[in-house]
Amino acid sequence: MKKALTKQQEEVLLAELIERTGSRPGLPEFVDCLLMLLEDIPGFEGVDEAEVADLVVRLSETYRDQQRK
């Protein structure tokens, strides 16, 4: 990735993923949707697998943080 998402962008992205895939999507569906959404964010086109894996971990942490609130 050319730059990191802000916490606010992560929260918006996570909300969009949940809206599109449900709260418990399968990993392939989740990743496909994530890649599609990232294409719409300037600077995040063409991410590689390692970058997506890092982002999935961060989004999981954001989701857990939201559930604790």
Gaussian input, Z-matrix of N, CA and C with variables (Angstrom, degrees):
# hf/3-21g

backbone

0 1
 N
 C     1     B1
 C     2     B2     1     A1
 N     3     B3     2     A2     1     D1
 C     4     B4     3     A3     2     D2
 C     5     B5     4     A4     3     D3
 N     6     B6     5     A5     4     D4
 C     7     B7     6     A6     5     D5
 C     8     B8     7     A7     6     D6
 N     9     B9     8     A8     7     D7
 C    10    B10     9     A9     8     D8
 C    11    B11    10    A10     9     D9
 N    12    B12    11    A11    10    D10
 C    13    B13    12    A12    11    D11
 C    14    B14    13    A13    12    D12
 N    15    B15    14    A14    13    D13
 C    16    B16    15    A15    14    D14
 C    17    B17    16    A16    15    D15
 N    18    B18    17    A17    16    D16
 C    19    B19    18    A18    17    D17
 C    20    B20    19    A19    18    D18
 N    21    B21    20    A20    19    D19
 C    22    B22    21    A21    20    D20
 C    23    B23    22    A22    21    D21
 N    24    B24    23    A23    22    D22
 C    25    B25    24    A24    23    D23
 C    26    B26    25    A25    24    D24
 N    27    B27    26    A26    25    D25
 C    28    B28    27    A27    26    D26
 C    29    B29    28    A28    27    D27
 N    30    B30    29    A29    28    D28
 C    31    B31    30    A30    29    D29
 C    32    B32    31    A31    30    D30
 N    33    B33    32    A32    31    D31
 C    34    B34    33    A33    32    D32
 C    35    B35    34    A34    33    D33
 N    36    B36    35    A35    34    D34
 C    37    B37    36    A36    35    D35
 C    38    B38    37    A37    36    D36
 N    39    B39    38    A38    37    D37
 C    40    B40    39    A39    38    D38
 C    41    B41    40    A40    39    D39
 N    42    B42    41    A41    40    D40
 C    43    B43    42    A42    41    D41
 C    44    B44    43    A43    42    D42
 N    45    B45    44    A44    43    D43
 C    46    B46    45    A45    44    D44
 C    47    B47    46    A46    45    D45
 N    48    B48    47    A47    46    D46
 C    49    B49    48    A48    47    D47
 C    50    B50    49    A49    48    D48
 N    51    B51    50    A50    49    D49
 C    52    B52    51    A51    50    D50
 C    53    B53    52    A52    51    D51
 N    54    B54    53    A53    52    D52
 C    55    B55    54    A54    53    D53
 C    56    B56    55    A55    54    D54
 N    57    B57    56    A56    55    D55
 C    58    B58    57    A57    56    D56
 C    59    B59    58    A58    57    D57
 N    60    B60    59    A59    58    D58
 C    61    B61    60    A60    59    D59
 C    62    B62    61    A61    60    D60
 N    63    B63    62    A62    61    D61
 C    64    B64    63    A63    62    D62
 C    65    B65    64    A64    63    D63
 N    66    B66    65    A65    64    D64
 C    67    B67    66    A66    65    D65
 C    68    B68    67    A67    66    D66
 N    69    B69    68    A68    67    D67
 C    70    B70    69    A69    68    D68
 C    71    B71    70    A70    69    D69
 N    72    B72    71    A71    70    D70
 C    73    B73    72    A72    71    D71
 C    74    B74    73    A73    72    D72
 N    75    B75    74    A74    73    D73
 C    76    B76    75    A75    74    D74
 C    77    B77    76    A76    75    D75
 N    78    B78    77    A77    76    D76
 C    79    B79    78    A78    77    D77
 C    80    B80    79    A79    78    D78
 N    81    B81    80    A80    79    D79
 C    82    B82    81    A81    80    D80
 C    83    B83    82    A82    81    D81
 N    84    B84    83    A83    82    D82
 C    85    B85    84    A84    83    D83
 C    86    B86    85    A85    84    D84
 N    87    B87    86    A86    85    D85
 C    88    B88    87    A87    86    D86
 C    89    B89    88    A88    87    D87
 N    90    B90    89    A89    88    D88
 C    91    B91    90    A90    89    D89
 C    92    B92    91    A91    90    D90
 N    93    B93    92    A92    91    D91
 C    94    B94    93    A93    92    D92
 C    95    B95    94    A94    93    D93
 N    96    B96    95    A95    94    D94
 C    97    B97    96    A96    95    D95
 C    98    B98    97    A97    96    D96
 N    99    B99    98    A98    97    D97
 C   100   B100    99    A99    98    D98
 C   101   B101   100   A100    99    D99
 N   102   B102   101   A101   100   D100
 C   103   B103   102   A102   101   D101
 C   104   B104   103   A103   102   D102
 N   105   B105   104   A104   103   D103
 C   106   B106   105   A105   104   D104
 C   107   B107   106   A106   105   D105
 N   108   B108   107   A107   106   D106
 C   109   B109   108   A108   107   D107
 C   110   B110   109   A109   108   D108
 N   111   B111   110   A110   109   D109
 C   112   B112   111   A111   110   D110
 C   113   B113   112   A112   111   D111
 N   114   B114   113   A113   112   D112
 C   115   B115   114   A114   113   D113
 C   116   B116   115   A115   114   D114
 N   117   B117   116   A116   115   D115
 C   118   B118   117   A117   116   D116
 C   119   B119   118   A118   117   D117
 N   120   B120   119   A119   118   D118
 C   121   B121   120   A120   119   D119
 C   122   B122   121   A121   120   D120
 N   123   B123   122   A122   121   D121
 C   124   B124   123   A123   122   D122
 C   125   B125   124   A124   123   D123
 N   126   B126   125   A125   124   D124
 C   127   B127   126   A126   125   D125
 C   128   B128   127   A127   126   D126
 N   129   B129   128   A128   127   D127
 C   130   B130   129   A129   128   D128
 C   131   B131   130   A130   129   D129
 N   132   B132   131   A131   130   D130
 C   133   B133   132   A132   131   D131
 C   134   B134   133   A133   132   D132
 N   135   B135   134   A134   133   D133
 C   136   B136   135   A135   134   D134
 C   137   B137   136   A136   135   D135
 N   138   B138   137   A137   136   D136
 C   139   B139   138   A138   137   D137
 C   140   B140   139   A139   138   D138
 N   141   B141   140   A140   139   D139
 C   142   B142   141   A141   140   D140
 C   143   B143   142   A142   141   D141
 N   144   B144   143   A143   142   D142
 C   145   B145   144   A144   143   D143
 C   146   B146   145   A145   144   D144
 N   147   B147   146   A146   145   D145
 C   148   B148   147   A147   146   D146
 C   149   B149   148   A148   147   D147
 N   150   B150   149   A149   148   D148
 C   151   B151   150   A150   149   D149
 C   152   B152   151   A151   150   D150
 N   153   B153   152   A152   151   D151
 C   154   B154   153   A153   152   D152
 C   155   B155   154   A154   153   D153
 N   156   B156   155   A155   154   D154
 C   157   B157   156   A156   155   D155
 C   158   B158   157   A157   156   D156
 N   159   B159   158   A158   157   D157
 C   160   B160   159   A159   158   D158
 C   161   B161   160   A160   159   D159
 N   162   B162   161   A161   160   D160
 C   163   B163   162   A162   161   D161
 C   164   B164   163   A163   162   D162
 N   165   B165   164   A164   163   D163
 C   166   B166   165   A165   164   D164
 C   167   B167   166   A166   165   D165
 N   168   B168   167   A167   166   D166
 C   169   B169   168   A168   167   D167
 C   170   B170   169   A169   168   D168
 N   171   B171   170   A170   169   D169
 C   172   B172   171   A171   170   D170
 C   173   B173   172   A172   171   D171
 N   174   B174   173   A173   172   D172
 C   175   B175   174   A174   173   D173
 C   176   B176   175   A175   174   D174
 N   177   B177   176   A176   175   D175
 C   178   B178   177   A177   176   D176
 C   179   B179   178   A178   177   D177
 N   180   B180   179   A179   178   D178
 C   181   B181   180   A180   179   D179
 C   182   B182   181   A181   180   D180
 N   183   B183   182   A182   181   D181
 C   184   B184   183   A183   182   D182
 C   185   B185   184   A184   183   D183
 N   186   B186   185   A185   184   D184
 C   187   B187   186   A186   185   D185
 C   188   B188   187   A187   186   D186
 N   189   B189   188   A188   187   D187
 C   190   B190   189   A189   188   D188
 C   191   B191   190   A190   189   D189
 N   192   B192   191   A191   190   D190
 C   193   B193   192   A192   191   D191
 C   194   B194   193   A193   192   D192
 N   195   B195   194   A194   193   D193
 C   196   B196   195   A195   194   D194
 C   197   B197   196   A196   195   D195
 N   198   B198   197   A197   196   D196
 C   199   B199   198   A198   197   D197
 C   200   B200   199   A199   198   D198
 N   201   B201   200   A200   199   D199
 C   202   B202   201   A201   200   D200
 C   203   B203   202   A202   201   D201
 N   204   B204   203   A203   202   D202
 C   205   B205   204   A204   203   D203
 C   206   B206   205   A205   204   D204

   B1=1.4345
   B2=1.5105
   B3=1.2677
   B4=1.4478
   B5=1.5247
   B6=1.3422
   B7=1.4549
   B8=1.5187
   B9=1.3162
   B10=1.4578
   B11=1.5254
   B12=1.3059
   B13=1.4493
   B14=1.5223
   B15=1.3109
   B16=1.4603
   B17=1.5276
   B18=1.3148
   B19=1.4630
   B20=1.5244
   B21=1.3297
   B22=1.4663
   B23=1.5301
   B24=1.3354
   B25=1.4684
   B26=1.5279
   B27=1.3408
   B28=1.4628
   B29=1.5209
   B30=1.3351
   B31=1.4593
   B32=1.5217
   B33=1.3198
   B34=1.4673
   B35=1.5249
   B36=1.3173
   B37=1.4617
   B38=1.5260
   B39=1.3230
   B40=1.4611
   B41=1.5260
   B42=1.3242
   B43=1.4658
   B44=1.5215
   B45=1.3148
   B46=1.4634
   B47=1.5339
   B48=1.3279
   B49=1.4675
   B50=1.5232
   B51=1.3290
   B52=1.4643
   B53=1.5239
   B54=1.3183
   B55=1.4634
   B56=1.5285
   B57=1.3165
   B58=1.4706
   B59=1.5230
   B60=1.3389
   B61=1.4638
   B62=1.5217
   B63=1.3372
   B64=1.4561
   B65=1.5174
   B66=1.3237
   B67=1.4627
   B68=1.5229
   B69=1.3364
   B70=1.4635
   B71=1.5254
   B72=1.3366
   B73=1.4670
   B74=1.5254
   B75=1.3166
   B76=1.4496
   B77=1.5236
   B78=1.3107
   B79=1.4623
   B80=1.5342
   B81=1.3276
   B82=1.4736
   B83=1.5309
   B84=1.3201
   B85=1.4681
   B86=1.5279
   B87=1.3187
   B88=1.4617
   B89=1.5243
   B90=1.3231
   B91=1.4674
   B92=1.5234
   B93=1.3137
   B94=1.4687
   B95=1.5228
   B96=1.3239
   B97=1.4545
   B98=1.5280
   B99=1.3219
   B100=1.4673
   B101=1.5280
   B102=1.3114
   B103=1.4626
   B104=1.5239
   B105=1.3345
   B106=1.4584
   B107=1.5352
   B108=1.3197
   B109=1.4614
   B110=1.5262
   B111=1.3288
   B112=1.4623
   B113=1.5208
   B114=1.3189
   B115=1.4627
   B116=1.5233
   B117=1.3496
   B118=1.4633
   B119=1.5253
   B120=1.3335
   B121=1.4626
   B122=1.5280
   B123=1.3400
   B124=1.4674
   B125=1.5335
   B126=1.3297
   B127=1.4530
   B128=1.5190
   B129=1.3289
   B130=1.4621
   B131=1.5197
   B132=1.3112
   B133=1.4545
   B134=1.5238
   B135=1.3076
   B136=1.4586
   B137=1.5173
   B138=1.3220
   B139=1.4630
   B140=1.5241
   B141=1.3294
   B142=1.4595
   B143=1.5349
   B144=1.3260
   B145=1.4644
   B146=1.5271
   B147=1.3138
   B148=1.4643
   B149=1.5303
   B150=1.3218
   B151=1.4598
   B152=1.5289
   B153=1.3186
   B154=1.4618
   B155=1.5246
   B156=1.3219
   B157=1.4650
   B158=1.5270
   B159=1.3265
   B160=1.4679
   B161=1.5230
   B162=1.3155
   B163=1.4550
   B164=1.5317
   B165=1.3151
   B166=1.4674
   B167=1.5347
   B168=1.3163
   B169=1.4636
   B170=1.5245
   B171=1.3199
   B172=1.4724
   B173=1.5235
   B174=1.3256
   B175=1.4547
   B176=1.5281
   B177=1.3244
   B178=1.4684
   B179=1.5224
   B180=1.3252
   B181=1.4620
   B182=1.5254
   B183=1.3303
   B184=1.4681
   B185=1.5245
   B186=1.3181
   B187=1.4622
   B188=1.5263
   B189=1.3231
   B190=1.4753
   B191=1.5203
   B192=1.3220
   B193=1.4696
   B194=1.5233
   B195=1.3142
   B196=1.4650
   B197=1.5260
   B198=1.3184
   B199=1.4560
   B200=1.5295
   B201=1.3241
   B202=1.4683
   B203=1.5191
   B204=1.3286
   B205=1.4743
   B206=1.5054
   A1=109.10
   A2=115.68
   A3=119.40
   A4=112.30
   A5=117.36
   A6=121.39
   A7=108.06
   A8=116.26
   A9=120.58
   A10=110.16
   A11=115.22
   A12=119.97
   A13=109.42
   A14=116.09
   A15=119.65
   A16=107.82
   A17=116.52
   A18=120.84
   A19=109.85
   A20=116.82
   A21=120.65
   A22=110.77
   A23=117.40
   A24=120.36
   A25=110.12
   A26=117.23
   A27=120.40
   A28=110.51
   A29=116.88
   A30=120.85
   A31=111.53
   A32=117.13
   A33=121.06
   A34=109.85
   A35=117.29
   A36=122.25
   A37=110.18
   A38=117.00
   A39=121.28
   A40=110.44
   A41=117.55
   A42=120.87
   A43=110.51
   A44=116.92
   A45=121.23
   A46=110.60
   A47=116.90
   A48=120.17
   A49=110.79
   A50=116.77
   A51=120.21
   A52=110.23
   A53=116.20
   A54=119.95
   A55=111.15
   A56=116.54
   A57=120.21
   A58=113.83
   A59=117.83
   A60=119.41
   A61=114.12
   A62=117.72
   A63=120.15
   A64=109.09
   A65=115.93
   A66=119.09
   A67=113.12
   A68=119.06
   A69=121.49
   A70=111.50
   A71=117.38
   A72=118.80
   A73=111.32
   A74=115.67
   A75=119.57
   A76=108.62
   A77=116.42
   A78=120.23
   A79=112.96
   A80=120.24
   A81=118.50
   A82=112.24
   A83=117.00
   A84=120.80
   A85=110.26
   A86=116.40
   A87=122.19
   A88=110.68
   A89=116.60
   A90=120.94
   A91=110.72
   A92=117.93
   A93=120.22
   A94=110.92
   A95=116.33
   A96=120.49
   A97=110.45
   A98=116.73
   A99=121.29
   A100=110.50
   A101=117.18
   A102=121.05
   A103=111.32
   A104=116.27
   A105=120.28
   A106=110.20
   A107=117.60
   A108=121.15
   A109=111.75
   A110=117.25
   A111=120.58
   A112=111.88
   A113=117.12
   A114=120.63
   A115=111.94
   A116=116.37
   A117=121.12
   A118=113.39
   A119=117.50
   A120=121.09
   A121=107.98
   A122=117.40
   A123=119.78
   A124=111.65
   A125=115.68
   A126=121.43
   A127=114.43
   A128=117.19
   A129=120.03
   A130=112.99
   A131=117.14
   A132=120.53
   A133=108.86
   A134=116.60
   A135=121.19
   A136=115.21
   A137=118.01
   A138=120.12
   A139=109.88
   A140=115.98
   A141=118.67
   A142=110.27
   A143=116.42
   A144=121.93
   A145=112.61
   A146=117.76
   A147=120.72
   A148=110.78
   A149=116.17
   A150=120.11
   A151=110.91
   A152=116.69
   A153=120.59
   A154=109.87
   A155=117.42
   A156=120.58
   A157=110.59
   A158=117.65
   A159=121.21
   A160=110.71
   A161=116.71
   A162=120.60
   A163=111.07
   A164=117.79
   A165=121.12
   A166=109.63
   A167=117.05
   A168=120.48
   A169=110.54
   A170=117.12
   A171=120.42
   A172=111.56
   A173=117.76
   A174=120.58
   A175=110.89
   A176=117.00
   A177=120.39
   A178=110.74
   A179=116.39
   A180=120.84
   A181=110.56
   A182=116.98
   A183=121.18
   A184=110.12
   A185=116.88
   A186=121.39
   A187=110.57
   A188=116.70
   A189=120.16
   A190=110.91
   A191=117.08
   A192=120.54
   A193=110.73
   A194=116.96
   A195=120.93
   A196=111.08
   A197=117.47
   A198=121.27
   A199=112.01
   A200=116.63
   A201=121.47
   A202=112.41
   A203=117.36
   A204=121.19
   A205=111.91
   D1=143.53
   D2=-177.77
   D3=-77.73
   D4=-23.28
   D5=177.39
   D6=-154.83
   D7=166.19
   D8=-179.15
   D9=-92.55
   D10=150.85
   D11=174.15
   D12=-74.37
   D13=146.18
   D14=172.35
   D15=-76.24
   D16=164.81
   D17=178.20
   D18=-59.21
   D19=-40.00
   D20=178.90
   D21=-64.11
   D22=-42.22
   D23=177.97
   D24=-63.51
   D25=-39.54
   D26=177.50
   D27=-60.59
   D28=-44.05
   D29=-179.26
   D30=-64.72
   D31=-41.39
   D32=178.16
   D33=-66.12
   D34=-44.39
   D35=179.09
   D36=-61.36
   D37=-44.14
   D38=179.41
   D39=-62.50
   D40=-43.84
   D41=178.82
   D42=-60.80
   D43=-41.98
   D44=179.50
   D45=-65.98
   D46=-40.79
   D47=178.41
   D48=-62.79
   D49=-43.56
   D50=179.97
   D51=-65.09
   D52=-41.12
   D53=178.96
   D54=-61.92
   D55=-41.29
   D56=-176.18
   D57=-82.00
   D58=-29.98
   D59=-173.05
   D60=-115.66
   D61=-7.34
   D62=-174.67
   D63=89.51
   D64=171.18
   D65=-174.40
   D66=-78.57
   D67=-15.79
   D68=-178.76
   D69=-134.97
   D70=62.29
   D71=-178.81
   D72=-73.97
   D73=159.61
   D74=170.66
   D75=-70.97
   D76=155.17
   D77=-176.54
   D78=-59.15
   D79=-45.20
   D80=179.52
   D81=-59.41
   D82=-42.89
   D83=179.27
   D84=-63.93
   D85=-42.60
   D86=179.93
   D87=-61.45
   D88=-48.53
   D89=-177.91
   D90=-66.47
   D91=-41.48
   D92=177.66
   D93=-59.44
   D94=-44.82
   D95=179.56
   D96=-66.35
   D97=-41.06
   D98=178.62
   D99=-59.38
   D100=-47.62
   D101=179.70
   D102=-60.58
   D103=-41.00
   D104=179.14
   D105=-63.37
   D106=-43.71
   D107=-179.69
   D108=-67.51
   D109=-37.63
   D110=179.65
   D111=-63.86
   D112=-31.70
   D113=178.66
   D114=-59.93
   D115=-23.89
   D116=-179.36
   D117=-86.79
   D118=-6.42
   D119=-178.90
   D120=-101.83
   D121=118.56
   D122=-179.79
   D123=-54.75
   D124=133.22
   D125=179.15
   D126=91.88
   D127=-5.63
   D128=-177.96
   D129=-114.91
   D130=14.91
   D131=177.81
   D132=-74.33
   D133=145.77
   D134=173.62
   D135=67.52
   D136=36.40
   D137=178.36
   D138=-69.73
   D139=152.83
   D140=178.87
   D141=-97.57
   D142=174.62
   D143=-174.33
   D144=-60.58
   D145=-40.01
   D146=-179.24
   D147=-65.31
   D148=-39.69
   D149=178.78
   D150=-66.28
   D151=-39.70
   D152=177.59
   D153=-65.37
   D154=-41.61
   D155=178.72
   D156=-60.68
   D157=-43.63
   D158=177.46
   D159=-61.37
   D160=-42.33
   D161=-179.40
   D162=-66.97
   D163=-38.95
   D164=177.59
   D165=-60.33
   D166=-41.87
   D167=177.80
   D168=-62.41
   D169=-46.52
   D170=179.46
   D171=-63.21
   D172=-40.62
   D173=178.40
   D174=-66.08
   D175=-36.15
   D176=176.14
   D177=-62.83
   D178=-41.87
   D179=178.21
   D180=-64.84
   D181=-41.77
   D182=177.49
   D183=-61.86
   D184=-42.56
   D185=179.28
   D186=-61.88
   D187=-46.20
   D188=179.01
   D189=-62.48
   D190=-41.07
   D191=177.67
   D192=-60.45
   D193=-41.63
   D194=179.70
   D195=-65.71
   D196=-36.74
   D197=-179.04
   D198=-69.35
   D199=-28.05
   D200=179.65
   D201=-75.04
   D202=-21.56
   D203=-176.87
   D204=-72.69

